[in-house]
Amino acid sequence: MSRKPRAVLWDMDGTLVNTEPYWMAVETELVESYGGTWTHDDALKLIGSNLLESGRVLQQAGVDREPAEIVDLLTDRVAELLRTQGVPFRPGARELLADLRAEGIPTALVTMSLRRMALDVVAQIDFTAFDLVVAGDDVERGKPFPDPYLTAAASLGIDIADAVVIEDSPTGVTSGVASGAVTLGVPHIVSLDGFGADELWPTLEGRTAADVIDLHTRLAKEGAR
């Protein structure tokens, strides 16, 4: 018997939309403007991280601003790139999201980006994509702590064990697993091997709501995790 999840909880950057190159470019631009050096490896370490923590790392790299101010600068610049260059959806993500909605499965966006950026991305989707948005400035402890996903489940009025989390980063997968949700990893820029995802898919392209329901049916059984 299939066990339809009571919600699917989506990460945003790198999972729903391919904004990571924007973030990396903006981080490099900011650090170099203060005479510092920011490498690709430095940028990789911040993928999926809490933005204030990222701000502290950039401050240590030479950006002479307070972490919260750094976050605002990064967010404003990435938002400008999204407006001028468009929102690049990850392969299959928009289609899977639409199919989940058609199937009547609630969805939430759970991101460490600021709420204003998350809402800008959501506004560019041409259908009602999410029942809820939980952003980085909505929780005290961000990913890799379970709090963002637990907050989403509580707001939706569901048990987190009845949800599926979709993530692309080690930090996000760690958060999803710690929350108790069935956690699907879809690696993008960095490997997810060894971070505890219940299943890894190389891409969302060609995937449907039926695939997510099957995933939940197989992995949410008592004692299966």
Secondary structure in CASP SS format (residue, H / E / C, confidence):
PFRMAT SS
TARGET T0000
AUTHOR 0000-0000-0000
METHOD secondary structure of the structure
MODEL  1
M C 1.00
S C 1.00
R C 1.00
K C 1.00
P C 1.00
R C 1.00
A E 1.00
V E 1.00
L E 1.00
W E 1.00
D C 1.00
M C 1.00
D E 1.00
G C 1.00
T C 1.00
L C 1.00
V E 1.00
N C 1.00
T C 1.00
E H 1.00
P H 1.00
Y H 1.00
W H 1.00
M H 1.00
A H 1.00
V H 1.00
E H 1.00
T H 1.00
E H 1.00
L H 1.00
V H 1.00
E H 1.00
S H 1.00
Y C 1.00
G C 1.00
G C 1.00
T C 1.00
W C 1.00
T C 1.00
H H 1.00
D H 1.00
D H 1.00
A H 1.00
L H 1.00
K H 1.00
L C 1.00
I C 1.00
G C 1.00
S C 1.00
N C 1.00
L H 1.00
L H 1.00
E H 1.00
S H 1.00
G H 1.00
R H 1.00
V H 1.00
L H 1.00
Q H 1.00
Q H 1.00
A C 1.00
G C 1.00
V C 1.00
D C 1.00
R C 1.00
E C 1.00
P H 1.00
A H 1.00
E H 1.00
I H 1.00
V H 1.00
D H 1.00
L H 1.00
L H 1.00
T H 1.00
D H 1.00
R H 1.00
V H 1.00
A H 1.00
E H 1.00
L H 1.00
L H 1.00
R H 1.00
T H 1.00
Q H 1.00
G C 1.00
V C 1.00
P C 1.00
F E 1.00
R C 1.00
P C 1.00
G C 1.00
A H 1.00
R H 1.00
E H 1.00
L H 1.00
L H 1.00
A H 1.00
D H 1.00
L H 1.00
R H 1.00
A H 1.00
E C 1.00
G C 1.00
I C 1.00
P C 1.00
T E 1.00
A E 1.00
L E 1.00
V E 1.00
T C 1.00
M C 1.00
S C 1.00
L C 1.00
R H 1.00
R H 1.00
M H 1.00
A H 1.00
L H 1.00
D H 1.00
V H 1.00
V H 1.00
A H 1.00
Q C 1.00
I C 1.00
D C 1.00
F C 1.00
T C 1.00
A C 1.00
F C 1.00
D C 1.00
L E 1.00
V E 1.00
V E 1.00
A C 1.00
G H 1.00
D H 1.00
D H 1.00
V C 1.00
E C 1.00
R C 1.00
G C 1.00
K C 1.00
P C 1.00
F C 1.00
P C 1.00
D H 1.00
P H 1.00
Y H 1.00
L H 1.00
T H 1.00
A H 1.00
A H 1.00
A H 1.00
S H 1.00
L H 1.00
G C 1.00
I C 1.00
D C 1.00
I H 1.00
A H 1.00
D H 1.00
A E 1.00
V E 1.00
V E 1.00
I E 1.00
E E 1.00
D C 1.00
S C 1.00
P H 1.00
T H 1.00
G H 1.00
V H 1.00
T H 1.00
S H 1.00
G H 1.00
V H 1.00
A H 1.00
S H 1.00
G C 1.00
A C 1.00
V E 1.00
T E 1.00
L E 1.00
G E 1.00
V C 1.00
P C 1.00
H C 1.00
I C 1.00
V C 1.00
S C 1.00
L C 1.00
D C 1.00
G C 1.00
F C 1.00
G C 1.00
A C 1.00
D C 1.00
E E 1.00
L E 1.00
W C 1.00
P C 1.00
T C 1.00
L C 1.00
E C 1.00
G C 1.00
R C 1.00
T C 1.00
A H 1.00
A H 1.00
D H 1.00
V H 1.00
I H 1.00
D H 1.00
L H 1.00
H H 1.00
T H 1.00
R H 1.00
L H 1.00
A C 1.00
K C 1.00
E C 1.00
G C 1.00
A C 1.00
R C 1.00
END
